[in-house]
Amino acid sequence: MTSEINTNWEDIPHTNPNATVKSHRRAVDTLAIRVKSASIRNAEVSDVFELADIPQPFSLFNGVLRVEVKCLWYDRKPPSSWTHLQLLDSWELIRNYSGEVADNIS
């Protein structure tokens, strides 16, 4: 992830059921989550994600559990938070994770 994160959402799709994880980055000693199936903007993804560094990254939205993760959508970060994944299937928290994490979905 670059140091200059773009939060301008003009000219990018706000949903895309065909979007997939397009890039990864190396994370070191972080709290991560491995998801078997999650939904982001109508796309279904399965990968390892770094959790957002906030006090409570998990929340319920419309009755569905979701988690905030440090991942971009079409190389963009939402203006006021990180990306929220809806957890559809099994998931596992991984403490002190070092390895590849999803970095961009498009």
C-alpha positions in Angstrom: 0.0 0.0 0.0 1.4 3.3 -1.0 2.0 6.1 1.5 -0.4 8.4 -0.5 -3.8 6.8 -0.2 -6.4 8.0 -2.7 -9.9 8.6 -1.2 -11.4 10.1 -4.3 -14.3 7.7 -5.4 -15.1 9.5 -8.7 -14.9 7.4 -11.8 -14.7 4.0 -10.1 -17.5 1.3 -9.8 -19.1 1.4 -6.3 -20.1 -2.3 -6.8 -18.9 -5.1 -8.9 -19.9 -8.8 -8.4 -16.8 -9.8 -10.5 -14.2 -8.0 -8.5 -11.4 -10.1 -7.0 -8.3 -9.6 -4.9 -5.8 -8.1 -7.4 -2.8 -7.5 -5.2 -1.2 -8.4 -2.0 1.3 -6.8 0.3 3.5 -8.0 3.1 2.3 -7.4 6.7 4.5 -8.0 9.7 3.3 -8.9 13.3 -0.3 -7.7 12.8 -3.8 -8.9 13.7 -5.2 -10.5 10.6 -8.3 -12.4 9.6 -8.5 -15.4 7.2 -12.0 -15.5 5.6 -13.4 -18.4 3.7 -16.1 -16.2 2.1 -16.8 -12.5 2.6 -18.7 -9.9 0.6 -17.5 -6.5 -0.4 -19.6 -4.3 -2.7 -21.4 -7.3 -4.2 -18.1 -9.2 -4.8 -17.3 -12.4 -2.9 -13.7 -12.8 -1.7 -11.6 -15.3 0.3 -8.2 -14.4 1.5 -6.2 -13.1 4.5 -6.8 -9.4 5.4 -5.1 -7.1 7.9 -7.6 -5.7 10.5 -8.0 -2.0 10.7 -6.1 -0.5 13.7 -9.2 0.7 15.5 -10.6 -0.3 19.0 -13.5 -2.4 17.6 -13.1 -3.6 14.0 -16.1 -5.9 14.2 -19.7 -4.6 13.9 -23.2 -5.7 13.0 -24.8 -4.0 10.0 -28.3 -5.0 8.9 -28.0 -8.1 11.0 -24.7 -9.3 9.3 -21.3 -9.4 11.0 -18.7 -7.3 9.3 -15.1 -6.4 9.9 -13.1 -3.4 8.9 -9.9 -4.3 7.1 -6.9 -2.4 5.5 -7.7 -3.1 1.9 -8.4 -0.8 -1.0 -11.3 -1.0 -3.5 -10.1 -0.1 -7.1 -7.0 1.4 -5.5 -9.1 3.7 -3.3 -9.7 3.9 0.4 -13.2 4.9 1.7 -12.9 8.6 2.9 -13.9 8.0 6.5 -12.9 4.4 7.3 -11.3 1.3 5.9 -13.1 -1.4 3.8 -15.9 -3.3 5.5 -16.1 -7.0 4.7 -19.4 -8.8 5.4 -18.4 -12.2 6.9 -20.5 -14.8 5.1 -18.8 -18.1 6.1 -16.1 -19.2 8.5 -13.3 -17.0 9.5 -10.3 -17.1 11.8 -8.4 -14.4 13.7 -4.6 -14.6 13.4 -2.6 -12.8 16.0 1.0 -11.7 15.3 0.5 -12.6 11.6 3.4 -12.0 9.2 2.8 -12.8 5.6 0.8 -11.7 2.5 -2.5 -9.9 3.0 -5.0 -8.7 0.4 -4.2 -5.1 -0.6 -6.6 -4.2 -3.4 -9.9 -5.5 -4.7 -10.9 -4.6 -8.2 
